């Protein structure tokens, strides 16, 4: 009886359990559905050489290139969130699925690095007063030029009420290539950072080519952060101390 029971368990294992294990191991229908609008990534039983798990791509290259999905496309974006490449979600040269995870071809990412490195360098750079900064216009191939001409501090400014505990940082600027897309120079100003690290954002216009901001008395600004009015991740840093 014991031998018969053992034999029955063996038969059950071979004909019932083993097929179920194989089905779950090799059939993608049991894994997460990563389809977009009915388009699915190509499923593979083994991860191809040189492919990285999707989350590792942004961990490894996120300071230069990030990836994202929208509709049925995979996008590759530079640090300014500008699209430098897109392709079908079902293109196995770029992305595949293995089990529950998506994998992206690292060689394809490396091929895109030269297109993204200029933006990464400009993003990290600290520009100086008098140096031309480029930010994206509505058309990213036609930049808008931005320059801080001078920075002055005053406690007397016509038409502006200034109390005894503050003064005004007056920033003289020059903007080129606008073509009327930007209606106010304030759209270029992201924030101002003090030497202490405190942040100020309440800019106001003073004439056609000047922008001002109130600061605590005798406190100087360290950095001015300017941006594209159309691509808000397109931020540049200007040292104004």
C-alpha positions as CSV (number, residue, x, y, z in Angstrom):
1,X,0.0,0.0,0.0
2,X,2.8,2.4,0.9
3,X,4.6,1.6,-2.4
4,X,1.3,2.2,-4.3
5,X,0.8,5.5,-2.6
6,X,4.4,6.6,-3.4
7,X,3.8,5.6,-7.0
8,X,0.6,7.6,-7.1
9,X,2.3,10.7,-5.8
10,X,5.1,10.3,-8.4
11,X,2.6,10.1,-11.2
12,X,0.7,13.1,-9.9
13,X,3.9,15.1,-9.7
14,X,5.0,14.2,-13.3
15,X,1.7,14.7,-15.0
16,X,0.1,17.5,-12.9
17,X,2.7,19.5,-11.0
18,X,5.5,19.5,-13.6
19,X,3.4,20.8,-16.5
20,X,2.1,23.6,-14.3
21,X,5.6,24.6,-13.3
22,X,6.6,24.7,-17.0
23,X,3.6,26.7,-18.0
24,X,4.3,29.4,-15.3
25,X,8.0,29.4,-16.2
26,X,7.7,29.9,-19.9
27,X,4.2,31.3,-20.7
28,X,4.1,35.1,-20.6
29,X,0.3,35.2,-20.2
30,X,0.8,34.6,-16.5
31,X,3.1,37.7,-16.2
32,X,2.3,41.4,-15.9
33,X,0.6,42.8,-19.0
34,X,2.7,45.7,-20.2
35,X,0.7,46.4,-23.3
36,X,-0.1,49.9,-24.4
37,X,-3.2,50.4,-26.6
38,X,-3.0,46.7,-27.5
39,X,0.7,46.9,-28.5
40,X,2.9,44.6,-26.4
41,X,6.7,44.3,-26.0
42,X,8.2,41.2,-27.4
43,X,8.4,38.5,-24.8
44,X,11.7,36.6,-24.4
45,X,12.5,33.5,-22.4
46,X,16.0,34.8,-21.7
47,X,17.2,38.3,-21.2
48,X,19.4,39.2,-24.2
49,X,23.0,40.3,-23.5
50,X,23.4,44.0,-23.0
51,X,19.8,44.6,-21.9
52,X,19.1,46.4,-18.6
53,X,16.1,46.2,-16.4
54,X,14.0,49.3,-17.1
55,X,14.4,50.8,-13.6
56,X,18.2,50.4,-13.8
57,X,18.3,52.5,-16.9
58,X,17.2,55.7,-15.1
59,X,19.4,54.8,-12.1
60,X,22.5,54.4,-14.3
61,X,21.9,57.1,-16.9
62,X,19.3,59.4,-15.3
63,X,21.7,62.3,-15.0
64,X,21.9,62.4,-18.8
65,X,19.1,60.3,-20.3
66,X,15.8,59.1,-18.9
67,X,13.2,56.8,-20.5
68,X,9.5,56.8,-20.5
69,X,6.4,55.3,-22.1
70,X,3.4,57.0,-23.6
71,X,0.7,55.4,-25.8
72,X,2.6,52.7,-27.8
73,X,6.0,54.4,-27.8
74,X,9.1,54.3,-25.7
75,X,10.7,57.8,-25.3
76,X,14.3,58.7,-24.6
77,X,14.6,62.2,-23.0
78,X,17.6,64.4,-22.2
79,X,17.9,66.1,-18.8
80,X,15.8,69.0,-20.0
81,X,13.0,66.5,-20.8
82,X,13.4,67.1,-24.5
83,X,12.6,64.1,-26.7
84,X,15.7,62.9,-28.5
85,X,14.4,59.5,-29.7
86,X,11.2,57.5,-29.7
87,X,10.2,54.1,-31.2
88,X,7.5,51.5,-31.0
89,X,7.0,49.8,-27.7
90,X,7.1,46.5,-29.7
91,X,10.6,47.1,-31.1
92,X,12.8,44.4,-29.6
93,X,15.9,46.3,-30.7
94,X,15.1,48.7,-27.9
95,X,12.8,47.0,-25.3
96,X,11.7,43.4,-24.5
97,X,9.8,41.8,-21.7
98,X,11.1,38.9,-19.6
99,X,8.8,37.6,-16.9
100,X,7.3,40.6,-15.1
101,X,10.1,43.0,-16.1
102,X,10.9,45.2,-19.1
103,X,14.5,45.4,-20.3
104,X,16.0,48.1,-22.5
105,X,19.0,47.7,-24.8
106,X,21.9,49.5,-23.2
107,X,23.8,49.8,-26.6
108,X,20.9,51.9,-28.0
109,X,21.1,54.2,-24.9
110,X,24.9,54.6,-25.4
111,X,24.3,55.6,-29.0
112,X,22.0,58.4,-27.8
113,X,24.4,59.8,-25.2
114,X,26.1,62.3,-27.6
115,X,22.7,63.8,-28.3
116,X,22.0,64.3,-24.6
117,X,25.5,65.2,-23.3
118,X,25.4,68.9,-24.4
119,X,22.2,69.4,-22.4
120,X,23.6,67.7,-19.3
121,X,26.8,69.8,-19.5
122,X,24.7,73.0,-19.8
123,X,22.5,71.9,-16.9
124,X,25.5,71.4,-14.6
125,X,27.4,74.6,-15.7
126,X,27.4,77.7,-13.6
127,X,27.2,80.7,-16.0
128,X,28.6,84.1,-15.2
129,X,27.3,87.7,-15.5
130,X,27.8,88.8,-19.1
131,X,27.8,85.2,-20.4
132,X,25.1,84.1,-22.9
133,X,22.7,81.4,-21.8
134,X,20.5,79.5,-24.2
135,X,17.1,78.1,-23.3
136,X,14.5,76.4,-25.6
137,X,12.0,78.4,-27.5
138,X,8.7,76.7,-28.5
139,X,10.8,75.1,-31.3
140,X,13.7,73.5,-29.5
141,X,16.0,73.9,-32.5
142,X,15.7,77.7,-32.2
143,X,17.0,78.7,-28.8
144,X,16.3,81.9,-27.0
145,X,19.4,83.7,-25.7
146,X,19.4,85.1,-22.2
147,X,22.1,87.3,-20.6
148,X,22.4,88.9,-17.2
149,X,24.1,92.3,-17.9
150,X,24.5,93.5,-14.4
151,X,23.3,93.0,-10.8
152,X,22.7,96.0,-8.5
153,X,21.4,96.4,-5.0
154,X,19.5,99.4,-3.9
155,X,17.1,100.6,-1.1
156,X,15.6,103.3,-3.4
157,X,13.5,102.3,-6.4
158,X,10.9,104.5,-8.0
159,X,7.4,103.3,-7.5
160,X,8.4,100.4,-5.1
161,X,7.8,100.5,-1.4
162,X,10.9,99.3,0.5
163,X,11.0,99.0,4.3
164,X,14.0,99.5,6.6
165,X,14.7,95.7,6.7
166,X,15.1,95.0,3.0
167,X,16.6,96.1,-0.2
168,X,16.0,95.3,-3.9
169,X,18.2,93.2,-6.1
170,X,17.9,94.7,-9.6
171,X,18.9,92.4,-12.4
172,X,19.5,93.9,-15.8
173,X,19.0,91.4,-18.7
174,X,19.1,91.1,-22.5
175,X,16.9,88.6,-24.3
176,X,17.3,87.6,-27.9
177,X,15.4,85.3,-30.3
178,X,12.1,85.6,-28.5
179,X,10.0,86.4,-31.6
180,X,7.0,87.4,-29.4
181,X,6.4,83.9,-28.0
182,X,7.2,85.1,-24.5
183,X,5.1,88.0,-23.3
184,X,6.9,88.8,-20.1
185,X,10.5,88.4,-19.0
186,X,9.3,87.1,-15.7
187,X,8.6,83.8,-17.5
188,X,12.3,83.1,-17.7
189,X,12.9,83.4,-13.9
190,X,12.7,80.2,-11.9
191,X,14.2,81.2,-8.5
192,X,17.0,83.1,-6.7
193,X,19.2,81.5,-4.1
194,X,21.1,83.3,-1.3
195,X,24.5,82.5,0.1
196,X,22.6,80.9,3.0
197,X,20.7,78.6,0.7
198,X,17.4,80.4,1.2
199,X,15.2,80.6,-1.9
200,X,13.2,83.6,-3.2
201,X,10.8,83.6,-6.1
202,X,8.8,86.9,-6.0
203,X,10.3,88.6,-9.0
204,X,8.7,91.7,-10.5
205,X,9.5,93.7,-13.7
206,X,11.1,97.1,-13.6
207,X,11.1,98.5,-17.1
208,X,11.6,96.6,-20.3
209,X,15.0,95.0,-19.6
210,X,15.2,94.7,-15.8
211,X,13.7,92.4,-13.2
212,X,13.9,92.9,-9.5
213,X,13.3,91.0,-6.2
214,X,13.2,92.1,-2.6
215,X,15.7,90.6,-0.2
216,X,16.7,91.0,3.4
217,X,18.9,94.1,3.9
218,X,22.6,93.5,3.3
219,X,22.1,89.9,2.1
220,X,23.5,89.1,-1.4
221,X,22.2,86.6,-3.9
222,X,24.4,83.7,-4.9
223,X,22.7,82.0,-7.9
224,X,19.9,82.9,-10.3
225,X,18.1,80.0,-11.9
226,X,16.5,80.8,-15.3
227,X,14.3,78.5,-17.4
228,X,12.6,78.0,-20.7
229,X,9.0,79.2,-20.6
230,X,8.1,76.2,-22.7
231,X,10.2,73.4,-21.1
232,X,10.3,73.9,-17.4
233,X,13.0,71.3,-16.8
234,X,15.3,73.4,-19.1
235,X,16.9,75.3,-16.2
236,X,20.3,77.0,-16.2
237,X,22.3,78.4,-13.3
238,X,23.9,81.9,-13.3
239,X,26.3,82.9,-10.5
240,X,25.5,86.5,-9.7
241,X,27.5,87.1,-6.4
